[in-house]
Amino acid sequence: MGVEDVLGTAGRVAGLGRGGGGGGVDGDGLVVLGSVTLPGVGRSVGCARAFVRDVLAGLPDRDDVVLAASETVANAVRHTASGLEGGLVTVTVAAGPGAVRLEVADDGAAGARPYVKDDPGAETGRGMRIVQGLAARWGYRADGSRTVVWADFPAPDAWVRGRVAVSGPG
């Protein structure tokens, strides 16, 4: 499967949030704006950046989310089974009141989990430090053998409302 063959659309998410991706809304009340599954290869990092940039068109500070996507996808390809033959990385963008969430699911790393290295001057290991500095909050969760790294970013309510279907009475 090539990078060109895997661009996805809203609602194609498995495991977003704690409640799963049913119908494009997760257990945290976030609505999936888009999801893409990419091969676990280096050039998928650029595809992930372009995907996030397109999904978040018009969002102030979207470059913070794009950079976080770049760092987390690069980590998935380099440090997890996603970087092995046939490995995959799934990037999901969701939105809810006042926030945008980025999720990157990898194929797992034999129980190893993402963390911020203690040495800020180290030549490697700066990716999660960058994510920590840009996001309002971040974390990870296990999804079977996979690991999902998530990061939340502030977003103006007006921008979110313009992209999230709102249902009311009737």
C-alpha positions as CSV (number, residue, x, y, z in Angstrom):
1,M,0.0,0.0,0.0
2,G,1.5,3.3,-1.0
3,V,1.2,6.7,0.8
4,E,-0.9,8.0,-2.1
5,D,-3.5,5.3,-1.6
6,V,-4.4,5.8,2.0
7,L,-5.8,9.3,2.5
8,G,-9.0,9.0,4.5
9,T,-12.1,11.1,5.4
10,A,-14.0,12.0,8.5
11,G,-15.5,9.2,10.5
12,R,-13.0,6.4,9.5
13,V,-11.5,6.0,13.0
14,A,-11.1,3.1,15.2
15,G,-10.5,3.7,18.9
16,L,-10.6,7.5,19.0
17,G,-11.1,8.6,22.6
18,R,-12.2,6.2,25.3
19,G,-15.5,5.5,23.7
20,G,-14.3,4.3,20.2
21,G,-15.1,6.0,16.9
22,G,-18.7,5.1,16.5
23,G,-20.4,7.4,14.1
24,G,-17.5,9.9,14.2
25,V,-18.1,11.0,17.8
26,D,-15.9,9.7,20.6
27,G,-16.5,9.1,24.3
28,D,-15.1,12.6,25.1
29,G,-17.7,14.3,22.9
30,L,-15.2,15.0,20.2
31,V,-16.2,14.9,16.5
32,V,-13.8,13.3,14.1
33,L,-12.8,15.8,11.4
34,G,-10.6,13.4,9.5
35,S,-8.4,10.3,9.8
36,V,-5.7,8.8,7.6
37,T,-3.8,5.6,7.8
38,L,-0.3,5.7,6.4
39,P,2.5,3.2,5.8
40,G,5.1,3.3,8.5
41,V,7.8,4.9,6.3
42,G,9.6,8.2,6.6
43,R,7.8,9.9,3.8
44,S,4.5,9.4,5.6
45,V,5.6,12.2,8.0
46,G,5.2,14.8,5.2
47,C,1.9,13.2,4.2
48,A,0.7,13.5,7.8
49,R,1.7,17.1,8.0
50,A,-0.2,17.9,4.8
51,F,-3.3,16.0,6.0
52,V,-3.4,17.9,9.3
53,R,-2.8,21.2,7.6
54,D,-5.7,20.6,5.2
55,V,-8.1,19.4,7.9
56,L,-7.4,22.4,10.1
57,A,-7.5,25.0,7.4
58,G,-8.4,28.4,8.9
59,L,-7.5,27.4,12.5
60,P,-5.3,30.0,14.2
61,D,-2.1,28.3,15.4
62,R,-2.7,25.2,13.3
63,D,1.1,25.1,12.7
64,D,1.5,23.9,16.3
65,V,-0.8,20.9,15.6
66,V,1.0,20.3,12.3
67,L,4.4,20.2,14.1
68,A,3.1,17.9,16.8
69,A,1.8,15.6,14.1
70,S,5.2,15.6,12.4
71,E,7.0,14.7,15.7
72,T,4.6,12.0,16.8
73,V,4.4,10.3,13.4
74,A,8.2,10.4,13.1
75,N,8.5,8.8,16.5
76,A,6.0,6.1,15.5
77,V,8.0,5.3,12.4
78,R,11.3,5.3,14.2
79,H,10.6,3.8,17.6
80,T,7.7,1.4,17.1
81,A,6.6,-1.6,15.1
82,S,4.9,0.8,12.7
83,G,8.4,1.3,11.2
84,L,8.7,-2.4,10.4
85,E,7.7,-4.0,7.1
86,G,3.9,-3.7,6.7
87,G,3.6,-1.3,9.7
88,L,1.0,1.5,9.8
89,V,0.4,4.8,11.5
90,T,-3.1,6.3,11.9
91,V,-3.5,10.1,12.3
92,T,-6.8,11.4,13.5
93,V,-8.0,15.0,14.0
94,A,-11.0,15.7,16.1
95,A,-12.7,18.8,17.6
96,G,-14.9,19.6,20.5
97,P,-15.8,22.7,22.5
98,G,-12.7,25.0,22.5
99,A,-10.3,22.3,21.5
100,V,-8.7,20.3,18.7
101,R,-7.3,16.8,19.4
102,L,-4.5,15.1,17.4
103,E,-4.2,11.4,17.8
104,V,-1.4,9.2,16.4
105,A,-1.8,5.4,16.7
106,D,1.2,3.2,16.1
107,D,1.7,-0.5,16.0
108,G,3.2,-0.7,19.5
109,A,6.7,-0.9,20.9
110,A,6.6,-4.1,23.0
111,G,5.2,-2.3,26.0
112,A,7.5,0.8,25.8
113,R,5.5,4.0,26.1
114,P,6.3,7.6,24.9
115,Y,7.9,10.0,27.4
116,V,9.8,13.3,27.6
117,K,13.5,12.7,28.1
118,D,15.1,14.2,31.2
119,D,17.9,15.9,29.2
120,P,16.6,18.8,27.2
121,G,20.0,19.2,25.5
122,A,20.1,15.6,24.2
123,E,20.8,15.2,20.5
124,T,17.8,12.9,20.2
125,G,14.5,12.5,22.0
126,R,13.2,16.0,21.6
127,G,9.9,15.1,19.8
128,M,7.8,14.6,22.9
129,R,9.3,17.7,24.6
130,I,8.2,19.7,21.6
131,V,4.7,18.2,21.8
132,Q,4.6,18.9,25.5
133,G,5.6,22.5,24.9
134,L,3.0,23.1,22.1
135,A,-0.1,21.2,23.4
136,A,-2.4,22.3,26.3
137,R,-2.1,18.6,27.4
138,W,-0.9,15.3,26.0
139,G,-0.8,11.7,26.9
140,Y,-1.1,8.2,25.6
141,R,-3.2,5.1,26.0
142,A,-2.9,1.5,25.0
143,D,-5.3,0.2,22.3
144,G,-4.6,-3.5,22.3
145,S,-1.0,-3.9,21.2
146,R,-1.1,-0.4,19.7
147,T,-0.3,2.9,21.4
148,V,-2.3,6.0,20.8
149,V,-0.5,9.3,21.5
150,W,-2.9,12.2,21.9
151,A,-2.5,16.0,22.2
152,D,-5.1,18.7,22.8
153,F,-4.7,22.2,21.5
154,P,-6.9,25.2,22.1
155,A,-9.3,26.3,19.3
156,P,-11.7,29.2,19.1
157,D,-15.3,28.0,19.7
158,A,-16.4,29.8,16.5
159,W,-13.9,27.8,14.4
160,V,-14.9,24.5,16.0
161,R,-18.7,25.3,15.6
162,G,-18.0,25.9,11.9
163,R,-16.7,22.3,11.5
164,V,-18.7,20.3,13.9
165,A,-22.3,19.4,13.2
166,V,-24.5,20.7,15.9
167,S,-27.8,19.0,16.6
168,G,-30.5,20.6,18.6
169,P,-34.0,19.8,19.7
170,G,-36.4,18.5,17.0
